[in-house]
Amino acid sequence: MSSGNFPLENTLLVLKQVEIFAHVPASVMEEIAKQIHISTFQSEETIINKGDKGNSMYIIFTGQVKVHDKEYVVATMKDGNFFGEFSLLDDEPRSLSVTAMVPTVTGTIEQKDFFQLQGKYPDVTRDIIRAMLKRLRGQNQKIISDLRQRQAELEQLVKERTSDLQTKNGELIETLSELKRTQEQLVQQEKLASLGQLTAGIAHEIQNPLNFVNNFSFLSKDLMRELAESKDDEDRKEILDLLSDNIHKIEHHGKRAGDIVKSMLQHSQPGSRTRQLVNINKLFQDCCEISFHSFKDNGIAIECDIIKNFAPDLPQVEIIAQDFSKVLLNLLNNAFYAVREKKQLGTIEGYSPKVWLNTSFINNIITISVRDNGTGIQPASIQKVFEPFFTTKPTGFGNTGLGLSITNDIVKAHGGKILVDSKESEFTDFTISLLYR
């Protein structure tokens, strides 16, 4: 890597192509350009290492770079693109690396210089935040589009394999039945792996705009207090009203997108993917304690009788414990939320919140159920509870709509099935069935 000068007019020309500076006044753009440090990288030379603490934004003047995790390339970028931009607002280690693909010239804006400029020009903050939200929306749309395309490919793969199997003679009918069960498990695992691969690569890009939005919401609050001291009452009121409105919107969408990222990353978290013998009763008990106490730890008042009916003869079963814990925690969280909501409504005199934890072992089938006497599910919604992004919870209560969709995928990947039975205002019962082998 080498450093050097770059003509100011060329620097300004590149900056004008960068979307977050689209509405920045020319005078501010020129001041930003003067703060940029120019660096030259040779082909295959590392620009950012995974694990480095980012405190700069990089703009590509000439050349091409790749964003990658080891050998897996997440994205490639060319002239006029920028990366690492939101690392200006934190010092967290980078989760991906960036390497030059050809000889490349970059401009670097350091954290201290960027904050100094933003402090001098607070009105620019609004336009920058709008550009970030637009980028975030675009990334979300790409995720959904990629998932739909991948699911269509998987469904076509299932059709082709099924068609091939059906052409076999009668002697293969018994084998076909076993192959179908295996095939369903493989397809579900492939869906999980596909989703994990997509979301892990793009989650970093989603989380960074969120950090930008959330940090600048607090910065805007500080600006409100400073502007309140202004001597010009008319200007002060206008700016305060605008910043106050922006802050509420930024906080709302930032927390919403953060919840989605957190749920999607459940598919790509590292951990053992090996099945092992697990005591379901003990796992159920542990998850119940974690779920119940997490409500209290988050300051959410809850009083509830927990009734446990565990089958003493329940055999240990081979499962991926980490994944199955997510299943149980999600069902328990939903149950505690439902009884708490019904209690707060206060429409039933003498109502006593209850949650039942049941296991059984009958005819080689292990059954696990979570039942509550909470708010129940509306008839129009019960058919949609396992669909991605469907939720009945208000903002701020785990409302990403991915919980039960993930739960359904994990259960199917274990060769099981999950059913729901509910009556509005009376109860909800989720039952998982696993074949013991």
LINDA-V21025 format. One record per backbone hydrogen bond with DSSP energy under -0.5 kcal/mol. CO is the residue of the C=O (numbers start at 1). NH is the residue of the N-H. E is the energy in kcal/mol with one decimal. If there is no record, write none. Layout:
# LINDA-V21025
{{CO	NH	E} {CO	NH	E}}
This chain:
# LINDA-V21025
{{2	40	-3.6} {4	38	-0.6} {7	11	-2.2} {8	12	-2.6} {9	13	-1.9} {10	14	-2.0} {11	15	-2.4} {12	16	-1.9} {14	17	-1.6} {15	18	-1.5} {18	21	-1.6} {19	22	-1.5} {21	24	-1.4} {25	29	-2.4} {26	30	-2.3} {27	31	-1.5} {28	32	-2.4} {29	33	-2.6} {30	34	-1.6} {31	35	-0.7} {32	35	-1.2} {33	36	-1.1} {36	38	-0.5} {37	108	-2.4} {38	4	-1.3} {39	106	-2.8} {40	2	-2.0} {41	104	-2.8} {42	45	-2.0} {45	100	-2.5} {48	98	-2.6} {49	52	-2.2} {52	54	-0.8} {52	94	-2.9} {55	111	-2.0} {57	109	-2.4} {58	83	-2.1} {59	61	-0.7} {59	107	-2.7} {60	80	-2.9} {62	105	-2.4} {63	79	-0.6} {64	101	-3.0} {64	102	-1.1} {65	77	-2.4} {66	68	-0.5} {66	99	-2.1} {67	74	-2.7} {67	75	-1.5} {68	97	-3.4} {69	72	-1.9} {71	73	-0.6} {72	69	-2.6} {72	74	-0.6} {75	67	-3.3} {77	65	-2.6} {78	81	-2.0} {81	60	-2.6} {83	58	-2.5} {84	87	-0.8} {85	88	-1.0} {86	89	-1.8} {87	90	-1.0} {92	54	-1.3} {94	51	-2.4} {97	68	-2.8} {98	47	-2.9} {98	48	-1.9} {99	66	-2.5} {100	44	-2.8} {104	41	-3.3} {105	61	-2.6} {105	62	-1.5} {106	39	-2.7} {107	59	-2.6} {108	37	-2.4} {108	110	-0.6} {109	57	-2.2} {110	114	-2.3} {111	115	-2.5} {112	116	-1.7} {113	117	-2.0} {114	118	-2.4} {115	119	-2.3} {116	120	-1.3} {117	121	-1.4} {121	124	-1.2} {122	125	-1.3} {123	126	-0.5} {123	127	-0.6} {124	128	-1.9} {125	129	-2.5} {126	130	-2.1} {127	131	-1.9} {128	132	-1.9} {129	133	-2.4} {130	134	-2.1} {131	135	-2.0} {132	136	-2.4} {133	137	-2.5} {134	138	-2.0} {135	139	-2.0} {136	140	-2.3} {137	141	-2.3} {138	142	-1.8} {139	143	-2.1} {140	144	-2.2} {141	145	-2.5} {142	146	-2.7} {143	147	-2.4} {144	148	-2.4} {145	149	-2.2} {146	150	-2.4} {147	151	-2.5} {148	152	-2.2} {149	153	-1.9} {150	154	-2.2} {151	155	-2.6} {152	156	-2.1} {153	157	-2.1} {154	158	-2.3} {155	159	-2.1} {156	160	-2.3} {157	161	-2.3} {158	162	-2.7} {159	163	-2.4} {160	164	-1.9} {161	165	-2.2} {162	166	-2.0} {163	167	-0.7} {164	167	-0.8} {165	168	-1.5} {169	172	-2.1} {170	173	-1.5} {172	176	-2.7} {173	177	-1.6} {174	178	-1.1} {175	179	-2.3} {176	180	-2.4} {177	181	-1.5} {178	182	-2.2} {179	183	-2.9} {180	184	-2.4} {181	185	-1.6} {182	186	-2.3} {183	187	-2.7} {184	188	-2.1} {185	189	-2.3} {186	190	-2.4} {187	191	-2.2} {188	192	-2.2} {189	193	-2.6} {190	194	-2.7} {191	195	-2.8} {192	196	-2.6} {193	197	-2.4} {194	198	-2.2} {195	199	-2.8} {196	200	-2.5} {197	201	-1.3} {198	202	-1.5} {199	203	-2.5} {200	204	-0.6} {202	206	-1.6} {203	207	-3.0} {204	208	-1.9} {205	209	-1.0} {206	210	-1.4} {207	211	-2.3} {208	212	-2.2} {209	213	-2.7} {210	214	-2.9} {211	215	-2.5} {212	216	-2.3} {213	217	-1.3} {214	218	-1.3} {215	219	-1.9} {216	220	-2.2} {217	221	-1.5} {218	222	-1.9} {219	223	-2.1} {220	224	-2.0} {221	225	-1.6} {222	226	-1.9} {223	227	-3.0} {224	228	-1.5} {226	229	-1.3} {227	230	-1.8} {231	233	-1.0} {232	236	-2.4} {233	237	-2.3} {234	238	-2.0} {235	239	-2.4} {236	240	-2.4} {237	241	-2.3} {238	242	-1.9} {239	243	-2.8} {240	244	-2.6} {241	245	-1.9} {242	246	-2.1} {243	247	-2.5} {244	248	-1.8} {245	249	-1.7} {246	250	-2.8} {247	251	-2.6} {248	252	-2.0} {249	253	-2.5} {250	254	-2.5} {251	255	-2.1} {252	256	-1.9} {253	257	-2.5} {254	258	-2.0} {255	259	-1.9} {256	260	-1.6} {257	261	-2.4} {258	262	-2.2} {259	263	-2.2} {260	264	-2.6} {261	265	-2.3} {263	266	-0.9} {264	267	-1.7} {265	268	-1.2} {265	269	-0.8} {276	319	-2.2} {278	280	-1.0} {278	317	-1.9} {279	283	-2.4} {280	284	-2.9} {281	285	-2.3} {282	286	-2.7} {283	287	-2.4} {284	288	-2.0} {285	289	-2.0} {286	290	-2.1} {287	291	-2.7} {288	292	-2.7} {289	293	-2.2} {290	294	-1.7} {291	295	-1.2} {292	296	-1.2} {293	297	-2.8} {294	298	-1.4} {295	300	-2.7} {296	299	-1.9} {299	301	-0.7} {304	306	-0.5} {305	307	-0.6} {305	355	-2.5} {306	308	-0.6} {307	309	-0.5} {307	357	-2.9} {309	359	-2.2} {311	314	-1.3} {317	278	-1.9} {317	319	-0.8} {319	276	-2.4} {319	321	-1.0} {320	324	-2.5} {321	325	-2.1} {322	326	-1.2} {323	327	-1.4} {324	328	-2.2} {325	329	-2.8} {326	330	-2.1} {327	331	-2.0} {328	332	-2.6} {329	333	-2.7} {330	334	-2.0} {331	335	-1.9} {332	336	-2.6} {333	337	-2.1} {334	338	-2.2} {335	339	-2.1} {336	340	-1.9} {337	341	-2.3} {338	342	-2.0} {339	343	-2.1} {340	344	-2.2} {341	345	-1.8} {342	346	-1.2} {347	349	-0.6} {348	351	-1.5} {351	353	-0.5} {353	305	-2.5} {354	373	-1.6} {355	307	-2.8} {356	358	-0.5} {356	371	-2.2} {357	309	-3.4} {358	369	-2.6} {360	367	-2.5} {362	365	-1.6} {364	436	-2.7} {365	362	-2.0} {365	367	-0.6} {366	434	-2.7} {367	360	-1.9} {368	432	-3.7} {369	358	-2.3} {370	430	-2.4} {371	356	-3.2} {372	428	-1.8} {375	425	-3.8} {378	381	-1.6} {378	382	-1.4} {379	383	-0.5} {381	384	-2.0} {381	385	-0.6} {382	385	-0.5} {384	387	-2.2} {387	390	-1.6} {394	397	-1.4} {398	401	-0.6} {401	389	-1.9} {401	390	-0.9} {402	406	-2.7} {403	407	-2.3} {404	408	-2.4} {405	409	-2.0} {406	410	-2.5} {407	411	-2.3} {408	412	-2.2} {409	413	-2.2} {410	414	-1.0} {411	414	-0.7} {411	416	-2.3} {412	415	-2.1} {417	433	-2.5} {419	431	-2.6} {421	429	-3.0} {423	426	-2.5} {423	427	-1.8} {427	423	-2.1} {428	372	-2.3} {429	421	-2.3} {430	370	-2.2} {431	419	-2.6} {432	368	-2.6} {433	417	-1.6} {434	366	-3.1} {434	436	-0.5}}
